[in-house]
């Protein structure tokens, strides 16, 4: 009788393991400088930005990190990751981010400026590009300026990415915000989801990312690799006063933000 019970128990366990395979639990890596949490697990899912301190004023996302001799690449921002970060005023979406979840920046009530880095062809062929923005990503954000550096891999977003579904503010954002794009790409943008924005302005080919940063206070990290304070602390966006901009070829440029 006891033997039969054991056999039945083993059979039941086997059946359950087939029907409900054990899920691989994800782990958390916390950036020691910013406090941003990244969720990771082995396999194709890689890693993603999962939680951010709501007191964050600016940030630089980590492209990859190492845990126990394994390298994890970050390509996603999870649902609600930055939700409620009311101190954020400007953000840079790095070229290595290919997906942003719903409500990701919802309730960031001071967020007015967004910059989207240019995706290189090598990266796009390997990982894709920022293609799907979920619903309500920037709901509750007073967006006024968006700078897109993609001339070939144009970002696609949901029509309600910038507001609630029934929010009259959606049309206000599309009517009032200005979208800056590379010269010669306006027709391509207007034939995509970006047609929803009424004010699409091509950037002059002679205008550099650094000059745009001077004008509207944000930067493009493809050409401007990093920004530092005079004391040597890396920051995400230019601040009032002296800023040290390091270009991708190693040059250092001093810029004063008034």
Secondary structure, 3 states (H helix, E strand, C coil): CHHHHHHHHHHHHHHHHHHCCCCCCCEEEECCCCCCEEEECCCCCCEEEEECCCCCCCCCCCCEEEECCEEEEEEEECCCCCCCCCCCCEEEECCCCCEECCCCCCCCCCCCEEEECCCCHHHHHHHCCCCEECCCCCCCCCCCEEEECCCCCCCCECCCCCCCCCCCHHHHHHHHCEEEECCCCHHHHHCCHHHHCCEEEECCCCCCHHHHHHHHCCCCCCCEEEEECCCCCEECCCCCEEEEEEECCCCEEEEEEC
